Amino acid sequence: MSARQPSSAVLPEGVPENTARPHALRFGYGTNGLADLRLDDALTLLADLGYDGVGLTLDHMHLDPLAPDLATRTRRVAQRLDALGLDVTVETGARYVLDPRRKHGPSLLDPDPADRARRADLLVRAVRVAGDLGAHAVHCFSGTLPPGTDRDTAWKRLAQALTPVLEAAATAGIPLAVEPEPGHLLATLADFHHLRLLLGDPEPLGLTLDIGHCQCLEPLVPADCVRAAAPWLRHVQIEDMRRGVHEHLPLGDGEIDFPPVLAALRAAGYQGLTVVELPRHSHAGPRQAELSLPFLHRAATAAPSDGRTTAPEAVARRVEHQASRPTHRPPLPPLPPLPPLLSGSAPTLSPAPPGESSATQEGSTP
């Protein structure tokens, strides 16, 4: 099953044929933010809301890549995607799909070659699933630097582990889109280019650009990150974020000015999905999916043609969005006094485990 291709925009008369064509952006929502829904229910929800596609994270509850009859189950999902008119990108950031005790473990950087091979095998499976689904790309990331491993050794491990995955991607005709992830070995756009050159710039190797991560740690503003990444861009994830804090926030709750970002994607001729990634909001996933698509449509409509904006325009849009958000429920009435046995000073709460409020400490997708 070949990847679905969007129709190309018609160029104005007199514009050379080799000029990059602007494309209408196509938005999706990630199933890692709908983890409490059955996969068919999640797909139906997204289609009903008007999304163009889905970022499908292979996980124990959503097309388990390790369970029996994967090919049969994949065919059923492909048929359902076709029936709903949804495009798809396959994502591989499930937290515990390989190891119930290690978040995102094992990785492509693990000291044990057998563990690295397990992660590589998962990615090869994902490539095969993507081919059967007609997906646009397979997403992956490097993993964090293991204790006691120097960076040069880690880069060599990463290149070696990805080699069979890239071979499978080339055979399937599916791009492997590596994501720079805060706290990982491959954390920035510069790191992506280091890997690209280390591997000899293989044709199947592409980039997943997370717009929030750009805001979090890249030296360029997100719209400029899009322009810099455009030649390698194969998949886009989007959410809000604040500078220096790796916490995925609902759109409008952080610091990103979205219209220039979307204008830059459109100007670059990006044809893949732009997928909302809110993996810590599954408890409110349907509501977040409902709110996110109109937000993106408004931001795309407000986007300047050159993808650039002024600071006053950005501030004005932020204020307008905050004013348009639904009002919070009125405060609850005060509670009655506690009985004598329950009164007294409040207990001291234990600090949250690393990575719970922000994934920066763990160095992996939240």
N, C-alpha and C positions, 0 to 999 in steps of 0.2 A: 504494500500500500504506500503510495508516494505521498510526500508532504503536500498539504493543501496550499496553493499559491493564491495570494490576493491579486485582484486585477490591478494593472498599472494605471497610474494617472496619465491623462493625455497632456502632452506639453503644448504650450501656446505656440502659435504660428511663428516661425522664424527662429525658435530656440533649437540649437543643435541636438541631434539625437543622443549624443553621448553625455548630455547634461543630466545630472542626477535628478530623478523625478521625485517630487514630493508625494508622499503616501498618507492616506488617512491612518492615524494611529489605531491600533487594535488592542483592546484592554482585556486582561484576564485576571483571575483571582487564584491564589495558591491554596491547594487542598490542605497544606500544613496549617492553614488558618481556619479550616473547617473539619478538624480532626474528630469532632464529636458527631459528625454526620456520616451515614453510610455513603459510599462513593456515589451511587446512583442518585441519592437525594441531593448530594452536593452539586453534581453535574446539572441536575434538573433545576436547582435553585439558581445557578449561574446563568443558565439559558433563559429562565423566566425573567431574570433581572436585566437581561440584555447584553451580557458579556459576550465578547468575541471568542474567548477561549479560556483555558485553564492551565495553570502550572501544577502538574500532577506529581506529587511526591510519592515515590514508591515506598510504602510502609506496611506494617502488619495489618492495618485496617483498610488500606487503599491499594489494591492490586499488589498484594504481598509478593515481592520478587523471589522469595525463597520457598513459598508454599507450592504444593503439587499443582500440575495442570496449568502452568503459567501461560503457555501459548493459547490454550482454550479460553482462559479468563481474559487474556489480552484481546482476543478476537471479539468477545462480547463487549468489552469496553470500547473498542474501535467502532463497533456497530452503534453503540449508544451515542458516542461522540458525533458520528455522522448523522444520526437521527435528530440530534439536538442542534446541529450546525456549529459545533464548538471545535476550534483548533486547540492544539495541545503542545506543550513543552514538557519533557520529562525531567523532573528534579530528583536529586539523590541525597538530600540533606536530612533524611529521617534520623532521629536522635539515637534510637536503640535497635535498629533493624538487624544489625549484625551482632551486637553484644548487649545483653540486658543489663550489664553493670557499668559499661563505659559509654558515656555520651559521645556519639560520632566515632566510636572506636570499633574495630581498628581502623587506622588511617593509612594513607599511602606513604607515610613517613615512619611507620613503626619499625623498631629494630629487627623484629622477627620477620624474615622473608615470607613465611607462611601467612602471617597476619596481613602483610601488604598485599599478598596475592588474593586474600579473601575480599579486600576492598576493591581490588582491580576486577575481580570476577563479578562483583555486584555491578560495577560500571559497565562491564561488557554485557551483562544481562539487561541493564537499562538501555543500552544501545539497541539491542535486539527488540526490546519492547517498543522503543521509539520508532524503529522501522516498521513494526507491525501496526502501530497507531497512526502512522503518517505524521509524526511529530516534527517540529522545526529544528529541535536541538535537544541535546542531553546536557544538563547542568551538573557540575561537580566542583569540589574545592580541594585544597591541598591537605588540610589538617594542621594541627599545631606542632611546633617543634618539640619532639620528645625530650625529656630530661636526659642530659648527658650526651646529646647528639649535637655536633657542630653543624653550622648552616651549610657548609660545602657538602658534607655527607648527606644532609637532608635533601638538598637540591638534586644530587645524583640519584637518591632513592626515588624521588618524585618523578624524574625523567624516565627511569627504568620502569617504574610501576605503570606509568601512563602509556608506554609503548604499545602493549597489546590492546589497550583500550582505543588508542588512535587507529590502530590497524583495523579493529572491528568497525570503528566509525567510518573509515574510508570505504570499507566493503559495503556498509549499509547506506552510504551517502548521507550520513547524519552528522552535523557538526558537534564536536565536543566543546562545550562552552564553559571554560574554567572561570570561577568567581573569585576575585580578590576579597578576602574575608578578614576583618579586623582581628588581630591576634594570631592569625595563621602565618605559616611560612610565606605563602603567597598572599600578601595583604593589600597590595596597592597595584595600580596600573603599571608602575615601573617594574614590579615583581612579575607581572604577567609577561611583559616584554623580555625579562630575563629568562623565563621559562621558554618562551617562544624561540629565542635565539639558541638556547641550550639544546632544544630539540631539533634545530635546523629549520624552523618555520614550517612545520608540516601543514598541508592544506586543510585537514579536518579540524585543526585547533582554532577555536574561536574564544570569544570573551562573553561572560555574563557580567553585565554592569548593574550593580545595585546602587540606585540613586541615593539611598540613605547613607550607604557606606562612603560615597563621595563627600557628602556633607560632614560625615564623622571625621574623616582623616586625610582626605586627599588635599594637596596644596591648591588645586584649582577648584573653583565653584562648580556645582554639579553640571550646569549647562556647558561649561568649558570641558568638563570630563567627557561629556557625550561627544563633543566635537573631536576631542583627541582620540577617543576610542572608536570612532565611527568605522574605520576600515575593518576592524576585527569584531564588530558587534554582532552577536548571534542571539542573545537573550537579554532581557531587561527585567529587573525586579524593582519595585517602587514602593516606598512608604515614607513617612516623615521621620526626621531624626534631628538631633542637636549636635553641635560641634563637640567632638571629644567624648561623646557618650554613645556607646553602641547599644542602643535600645530602640527597637522598631516601634514606631508610634503611628496611630491613625493619621491619615492625611489631614493636614491642617493643625496638628497638635505640636509640631516641631518648628524648625526654622527654615525649611526649604521653600524657595519661591518656585512654584511648579510651572507656571506658564512658559518661562524661558527654557526650562528643561524639555518640555513637550515640544516646543517649537524647534529646539535643536535636534530632537529625535526625528521630527518630520522633515526638517531640512536635510538631514543626513540620508534620507531615503530608507530608514529602518523599516523592515517589513515583518519582523517577528512580533511576538506578543510582549506587551508591557504588563507585567503581572504584579498585582498587589500582594505584598508579603507581610502578613501579620501573624506569625506563628505562635505568639503568646496571647492571642485574642480569640481562640476557638470557643471559649465560653460565650462570646458574643459574636461569633463568626457570621451568622446570617445577617445580623444588623450591620456589622462593619461592611460586609459585601454590598448591602443595600445602599449605604452611605457613600462608599468609595467611588462607584462608577459615576454618579452625577458630579461628584467633586472633580474627577478627571475630565469629564466632558466640559465642565465650566472652565477649568484651567486651560484645556486645549483651545477653547473658543477665545479665551482672553490672551492667548499666546501671541507675541509680536512676530511678524513675519521673519525677522532675522534672528529670533531666539534670544534677544537681549532685552534687558529692562533696566530701569533706573531704580536706585534705592527708594525714593519716595513712592514709586509705583508699587514696589514690593511691599512696603509697609502698609500702603492703602489697601492692597488686596488682603493682607493678613488681618487687618482690623475689620474689613468687610466680612471675611469668613467667620471670624470669632463672633461677630454680631449676629450672623445668620444661624449659628449653631442652636439646636434646640435648648430651651431653658431647662435647667436642672429641676428636679422635683423639689418642692418646698421642704425646708428642714423639718425633721420629725420633732414632735414635742419632747421636752426634757423627760428623762427617765425618773421614776420615783426614787427616793433615797434607798441605798442598799441596806439590807438587814445588818444588824450589828456584827454578825459573824463574817460577813463578806466585805465590810468596810475596811478602810486602811489604804496604804500606798499600793499602787499598781505594781504587779510583778515586772521584773526586768525581762524584756524579750531578748531571745537569742538572735544574733545577726543572721540575716538571710544567707543561705549557701551561696558560694561564688557563682556568679552568672545568672542569679535569679532576677535581680532588678536590671541587670545589664550583662550582656554576654562578653564584655571586654575581658573580664578576669579569666573566663574560661577560654576565650579566644576562639569561639565558634558560634555559628548561627544560633540565635536564641530559640 
